[in-house]
Amino acid sequence: MQQVKIFKSIESERDQFEKEINRWIRKSGARVITITGNISSNSPASQSMSSFSGNDILIVILYEIDLPAT
């Protein structure tokens, strides 16, 4: 079954953020299909139209996991 996992952090904590994501992949047993991400713009116009601050990082992981046996 395909699932989605969303991670959000700030750019200044990028090293720790990578460790968090890699740890989750290992512990969950997920088979990753795709990973996409975005670092938000620092422009004042984009901040007024979004709830994200200037340096937020958003990572979306599409993964597959087996359904539990019933």
C-alpha positions as MATLAB code, in Angstrom:
seq = 'MQQVKIFKSIESERDQFEKEINRWIRKSGARVITITGNISSNSPASQSMSSFSGNDILIVILYEIDLPAT';
ca = [
       0.000    0.000    0.000;
       1.347    3.454   -0.899;
       1.563    6.100    1.806;
       2.834    9.687    2.125;
       5.099   11.083    4.850;
       5.744   14.830    5.141;
       8.723   16.332    6.980;
       9.239   20.033    7.712;
      12.279   21.740    9.189;
      14.396   24.854    8.827;
      17.456   25.248    6.617;
      19.835   25.965    9.505;
      19.076   22.474   10.925;
      19.605   20.656    7.619;
      22.197   18.146    8.857;
      19.974   17.006   11.740;
      16.962   16.992    9.398;
      18.718   14.588    7.017;
      19.546   12.292    9.935;
      15.899   12.369   11.088;
      14.613   11.403    7.633;
      17.193    8.630    7.170;
      16.431    7.277   10.643;
      12.695    7.197    9.857;
      13.331    5.328    6.575;
      15.426    2.693    8.378;
      13.037    2.230   11.327;
       9.796    2.246    9.326;
      10.883   -0.387    6.842;
       9.384    1.766    4.103;
      10.288    1.121    0.488;
      10.782    4.662   -0.801;
       9.261    5.366   -4.220;
      10.050    9.090   -4.512;
      11.406   11.914   -2.397;
      10.637   15.504   -3.359;
      11.414   18.689   -1.527;
      11.424   22.435   -1.510;
      13.232   25.239    0.305;
      10.899   28.203    0.620;
      11.782   31.537   -0.907;
      13.172   34.360    1.216;
      11.212   37.022   -0.667;
       8.812   39.189    1.405;
       5.995   38.611   -1.118;
       6.068   34.845   -0.694;
       6.065   35.140    3.095;
       2.843   37.132    3.103;
       1.093   34.473    0.987;
       2.358   31.463    2.950;
       2.490   30.155    6.500;
       6.119   29.092    5.923;
       8.972   31.289    7.077;
      11.791   32.213    4.709;
      14.074   29.232    5.288;
      11.690   26.310    5.762;
      12.390   22.982    4.101;
       9.552   20.670    3.133;
      10.240   17.037    2.181;
       7.522   14.702    0.875;
       8.214   10.985    0.714;
       6.004    8.607   -1.239;
       6.628    5.113    0.033;
       5.209    1.643    0.025;
       4.616   -0.568    3.035;
       3.030   -3.971    3.453;
      -0.393   -4.134    5.044;
      -0.463   -5.948    8.368;
      -1.793   -9.505    8.186;
      -5.390   -9.769    9.404;
];
